[in-house]
C-alpha cells in the first residue's frame, strides 16, 4: 500500500491487483488502515481461499488460483502497462507474457526450491531485492547481470514520526514519551523496552525472551504484535496493533530491540524489516542483533550491535542503552538522521528511475 501510494504521488497511474477472497484481519478500508492519502485503484481477482484449513497445500492452491486469475487478467490488458509484482504469481506466467509486458519482480526471500523461481527472474526486465547479499548471490551464483538488479531496502512513512504527526498520529508524536505513556496507560517510573512484530522462528525472538529474564525486575518489555507470551512480570504482551498506532508505541520506549538469529539464512541475508526503518525514524536507542542484513543499514554509530543467539549479550546491551545516557543519545540522534534516506517516496523514486531505464 505504501509503495503504491509513493508511486501514485510521483505521477504514475497505479492499479493494485489482489486476491478477492483471501481472508485476513483487516476489516476496514485499507486506505484508512494504512493511512494512505493518495488513493489508487484496487482491483480484486478471484482466488480460492482455503487457507483457513491450514498453511501448506491449501496456501499453495490459493496462490495457484490467484496466479491463474492474474494471467487471464493480464492477457486482456494493453501493452502499455508495466507489471510490478511480488510473490509467486510469476512462476505460472508463460513466456509470451514477459514478451508482452515489461515485468519487474520484487523478491525478498530466497525460496528453498529456488531453481523454479529462477526462470521468471531471468525473463523479467528487472529485479528488485531488499538486501545487498541477495543481489550478490543472484549475480555470482546465478549469473544474472548486475545492471538488471536494484537494491532497494524497505522504507518508512516519515510523516508518522514527524513533529507535526501527519494524519496517522494526529500530532501526538510531538508530545514527550511520558505524555504518550500516560495516554497509553504505561508506567511513568519504569524503564521501558519495546519490540514490534511477530515471533516467527527466523526472527530470533526466543533469544530476546530469554534476555528479558536477565533484566532488572522493575523494567518492562512491551511486545507489540503477535508474540507468544512468557510467564515473566517484566514482559508485557500487547498483541497486534494497526500501523497508525506503532509510532506511539515506539515513542514510549527507552530502547527498541531488533531481533535476528544466525540459525536462519533468511535472518542472516534476506530480511529488510519494516520495523528497522520505523525504529530509525522513532529516534530512540536501537539494540540490534548483529547480522549481515542488519549491517547493511546499521553500524556502531547508530545502534548497539549484539552477537546473535546470545541472551546474556543482548541483556547487557539493553542495560547499556538504558544506563549510558551519552551513548544512547548519540546512537538515537544518528538513527533519526539516517531515517530520511529510507522513506517510501525515496524508495519509489529510485525504483521508478530503474524501471524507466529498463523500458526505454
DOKOLPA-845002 format. One line per field, with one value per residue (C-alpha): residue in three letters; chain; x, y, z. Coordinates in steps of 0.2 Angstrom, whole numbers, m for minus. Each point is the difference from the previous one (the first is absolute). Example, Ala and Ser with C-alpha at 12.3 -4.5 7.8 and 13.67 -1.06 7.14 Angstrom:
residues 2
type: ALA  SER
mol: A  A
px: 62  6
py: m22  17
pz: 39  m3
***
This chain:
residues 360
type: UNK  UNK  UNK  UNK  UNK  UNK  UNK  UNK  UNK  UNK  UNK  UNK  UNK  UNK  UNK  UNK  UNK  UNK  UNK  UNK  UNK  UNK  UNK  UNK  UNK  UNK  UNK  UNK  UNK  UNK  UNK  UNK  UNK  UNK  UNK  UNK  UNK  UNK  UNK  UNK  UNK  UNK  UNK  UNK  UNK  UNK  UNK  UNK  UNK  UNK  UNK  UNK  UNK  UNK  UNK  UNK  UNK  UNK  UNK  UNK  UNK  UNK  UNK  UNK  UNK  UNK  UNK  UNK  UNK  UNK  UNK  UNK  UNK  UNK  UNK  UNK  UNK  UNK  UNK  UNK  UNK  UNK  UNK  UNK  UNK  UNK  UNK  UNK  UNK  UNK  UNK  UNK  UNK  UNK  UNK  UNK  UNK  UNK  UNK  UNK  UNK  UNK  UNK  UNK  UNK  UNK  UNK  UNK  UNK  UNK  UNK  UNK  UNK  UNK  UNK  UNK  UNK  UNK  UNK  UNK  UNK  UNK  UNK  UNK  UNK  UNK  UNK  UNK  UNK  UNK  UNK  UNK  UNK  UNK  UNK  UNK  UNK  UNK  UNK  UNK  UNK  UNK  UNK  UNK  UNK  UNK  UNK  UNK  UNK  UNK  UNK  UNK  UNK  UNK  UNK  UNK  UNK  UNK  UNK  UNK  UNK  UNK  UNK  UNK  UNK  UNK  UNK  UNK  UNK  UNK  UNK  UNK  UNK  UNK  UNK  UNK  UNK  UNK  UNK  UNK  UNK  UNK  UNK  UNK  UNK  UNK  UNK  UNK  UNK  UNK  UNK  UNK  UNK  UNK  UNK  UNK  UNK  UNK  UNK  UNK  UNK  UNK  UNK  UNK  UNK  UNK  UNK  UNK  UNK  UNK  UNK  UNK  UNK  UNK  UNK  UNK  UNK  UNK  UNK  UNK  UNK  UNK  UNK  UNK  UNK  UNK  UNK  UNK  UNK  UNK  UNK  UNK  UNK  UNK  UNK  UNK  UNK  UNK  UNK  UNK  UNK  UNK  UNK  UNK  UNK  UNK  UNK  UNK  UNK  UNK  UNK  UNK  UNK  UNK  UNK  UNK  UNK  UNK  UNK  UNK  UNK  UNK  UNK  UNK  UNK  UNK  UNK  UNK  UNK  UNK  UNK  UNK  UNK  UNK  UNK  UNK  UNK  UNK  UNK  UNK  UNK  UNK  UNK  UNK  UNK  UNK  UNK  UNK  UNK  UNK  UNK  UNK  UNK  UNK  UNK  UNK  UNK  UNK  UNK  UNK  UNK  UNK  UNK  UNK  UNK  UNK  UNK  UNK  UNK  UNK  UNK  UNK  UNK  UNK  UNK  UNK  UNK  UNK  UNK  UNK  UNK  UNK  UNK  UNK  UNK  UNK  UNK  UNK  UNK  UNK  UNK  UNK  UNK  UNK  UNK  UNK  UNK  UNK  UNK  UNK  UNK  UNK  UNK  UNK  UNK  UNK  UNK  UNK  UNK  UNK  UNK  UNK  UNK  UNK  UNK  UNK  UNK  UNK  UNK  UNK
mol: A  A  A  A  A  A  A  A  A  A  A  A  A  A  A  A  A  A  A  A  A  A  A  A  A  A  A  A  A  A  A  A  A  A  A  A  A  A  A  A  A  A  A  A  A  A  A  A  A  A  A  A  A  A  A  A  A  A  A  A  A  A  A  A  A  A  A  A  A  A  A  A  A  A  A  A  A  A  A  A  A  A  A  A  A  A  A  A  A  A  A  A  A  A  A  A  A  A  A  A  A  A  A  A  A  A  A  A  A  A  A  A  A  A  A  A  A  A  A  A  A  A  A  A  A  A  A  A  A  A  A  A  A  A  A  A  A  A  A  A  A  A  A  A  A  A  A  A  A  A  A  A  A  A  A  A  A  A  A  A  A  A  A  A  A  A  A  A  A  A  A  A  A  A  A  A  A  A  A  A  A  A  A  A  A  A  A  A  A  A  A  A  A  A  A  A  A  A  A  A  A  A  A  A  A  A  A  A  A  A  A  A  A  A  A  A  A  A  A  A  A  A  A  A  A  A  A  A  A  A  A  A  A  A  A  A  A  A  A  A  A  A  A  A  A  A  A  A  A  A  A  A  A  A  A  A  A  A  A  A  A  A  A  A  A  A  A  A  A  A  A  A  A  A  A  A  A  A  A  A  A  A  A  A  A  A  A  A  A  A  A  A  A  A  A  A  A  A  A  A  A  A  A  A  A  A  A  A  A  A  A  A  A  A  A  A  A  A  A  A  A  A  A  A  A  A  A  A  A  A  A  A  A  A  A  A  A  A  A  A  A  A  A  A  A  A  A  A  A  A  A  A  A  A  A  A  A  A  A  A
px: 0  14  10  m16  m3  18  m1  m17  7  14  m12  m2  m17  m1  m12  2  m5  m4  m10  m18  m4  16  m4  9  m2  m3  m19  1  4  18  4  m5  8  17  m3  2  m5  4  m13  1  m10  m1  m6  m5  2  m8  10  m3  1  3  14  m12  3  19  15  8  m8  m15  11  8  m17  m5  15  m2  m18  5  15  m12  m13  14  6  m18  m1  17  m4  m14  10  8  19  3  m1  15  m2  8  m2  4  m3  m2  m12  13  5  m15  1  5  14  m12  m5  18  1  m17  4  16  m1  9  1  3  7  4  3  10  m11  7  m5  8  3  m18  0  15  m10  m11  15  10  m15  m4  5  7  1  m2  9  0  17  17  4  m14  6  17  m6  m11  15  13  m9  m13  8  m14  8  3  m8  m16  m2  m3  3  m15  m2  m17  m5  m10  m14  10  m16  m6  15  2  m3  m16  m6  m8  m17  5  5  m11  15  3  18  5  m5  13  1  m7  m15  m3  3  m14  m11  4  m1  19  9  10  13  7  12  m9  7  m11  0  m13  m4  m2  10  2  14  12  m2  10  m13  3  17  m7  m13  14  9  m15  2  18  m6  m4  m17  m7  3  m14  1  m15  m2  m12  m6  m4  12  m2  0  13  m4  11  m6  12  m8  m16  m9  m10  m6  m2  m2  m5  15  m7  3  18  9  m9  7  17  0  m3  16  17  7  m6  5  3  2  8  9  15  m10  m10  6  m15  5  18  m1  m18  m10  m3  m12  m12  2  19  m5  m14  13  12  m14  m6  17  2  15  0  8  1  6  16  m4  6  m17  m2  18  m5  m9  7  17  7  m4  m18  m4  7  4  0  6  m14  m9  9  m13  13  8  m17  m5  17  m3  m17  6  14  m13  m11  15  12  m9  14  1  m19  m2  13  m6  m18  5  10  m15  m12  12  1  m18  m5  11  m12  m17  m13  1  19  m2  m14  10  16  m11  m9  16  7  m16  1  18  m5  m15  7
py: 0  12  m3  2  16  6  m5  9  16  0  1  m18  m7  m15  m15  m13  m17  m12  m16  2  m13  m1  1  12  11  16  4  18  11  m4  18  5  m15  4  19  2  17  m1  m12  m13  m13  m17  m14  m17  m16  m17  m12  m15  3  m16  6  m1  m19  2  8  m13  m8  12  15  m6  m3  18  7  m11  6  18  m2  m8  15  12  m8  1  18  5  m9  13  16  12  m1  17  m6  m4  m15  0  m15  m9  m17  m16  5  2  m18  m5  14  m7  8  10  10  6  4  10  10  7  m10  5  m12  5  m15  0  m18  m13  m16  m17  m6  15  m8  1  19  3  m1  15  10  m3  5  15  17  5  m7  9  m7  6  m5  2  m18  m7  11  m7  m17  2  7  m12  m16  2  11  13  17  12  14  m9  0  14  0  9  m4  3  17  11  13  14  11  m12  4  19  13  5  m18  m1  m8  m16  5  16  10  m11  m4  18  m4  m6  m19  2  9  m14  m13  8  m1  m18  m5  m4  2  17  m6  m15  m3  m6  m11  m3  m13  1  m15  m19  m14  m11  m12  9  17  m6  6  m15  7  16  m8  m9  17  8  m12  8  18  9  m5  17  3  m4  m7  3  m12  8  m13  m18  m8  m15  6  m6  m1  15  16  10  m5  8  m6  13  m10  6  19  9  9  17  m4  m7  17  3  m16  3  18  m7  m10  3  m13  m10  m18  m7  m19  m12  m17  m8  m17  7  5  11  9  1  6  3  11  19  2  14  2  4  16  4  m1  12  12  m1  7  m12  m10  m16  m17  m11  m18  1  m9  4  6  12  6  7  13  1  3  4  18  m2  m16  m12  m16  m17  m17  m11  m13  6  5  6  12  6  4  9  11  5  4  11  9  4  5  9  16  8  m16  m2  18  m2  m16  6  17  m9  m12  14  9  m15  m4  13  m10  m15  9  m9  15  m2  m18  2  13  m11  m15  11  7  m18  m6  15  m4  m18  4  13
pz: 0  4  m16  m10  9  m4  m18  m1  8  m13  m14  m5  m3  12  1  14  m4  15  3  2  14  10  18  11  16  m9  0  m4  m14  m4  m4  17  8  m8  1  m19  m6  m18  m6  m15  m7  8  m10  7  m10  4  10  11  19  8  12  15  m2  2  m7  m11  m15  2  0  m16  m8  4  m8  m15  m3  2  m12  m13  3  m2  m16  m8  6  m8  m16  m4  6  m12  m3  7  18  11  11  17  11  16  5  m10  m14  m13  2  m10  m13  m17  m11  m11  15  3  m18  0  16  8  16  16  15  18  10  18  5  m9  m1  5  m17  m9  m17  m4  4  m11  m17  3  8  m16  m11  10  m7  18  17  17  15  18  5  m8  5  m11  m14  1  0  m15  m10  6  2  m14  m12  m1  m6  14  m10  0  19  11  19  8  19  8  6  12  0  7  3  13  11  m4  13  m9  1  m17  m2  7  18  2  6  15  m4  4  18  12  3  17  m7  m12  14  10  m15  m3  19  1  16  1  13  m9  m13  m16  m14  m16  m13  m15  m11  1  7  m16  3  m12  9  16  12  12  4  5  11  9  2  8  15  2  1  17  8  m1  m19  m13  m17  m11  m15  m12  m13  m1  12  11  19  13  18  6  8  m9  m17  m6  m15  m9  m15  m18  m3  m16  m9  5  19  m2  1  17  7  m7  8  18  m1  9  m12  m16  m3  m17  0  m12  1  m8  m1  m15  m17  m2  15  m5  m18  m6  12  m1  15  m1  19  m3  m10  12  15  m10  m2  18  6  15  4  m10  6  m14  m3  m11  m17  m17  m6  15  m3  m17  9  18  7  17  m4  1  10  13  m10  9  m4  m6  11  16  13  12  m13  m5  18  3  m15  5  17  m8  m11  16  11  m11  m4  m11  m11  m1  m6  m13  m8  1  m9  m13  m3  m3  m11  m11  m1  m14  m13  2  m3  m11  m12  m2  m2  m13  m10  m1  m6  m13  m6  m2  m9  m12  m4  m4  m12  m11
***
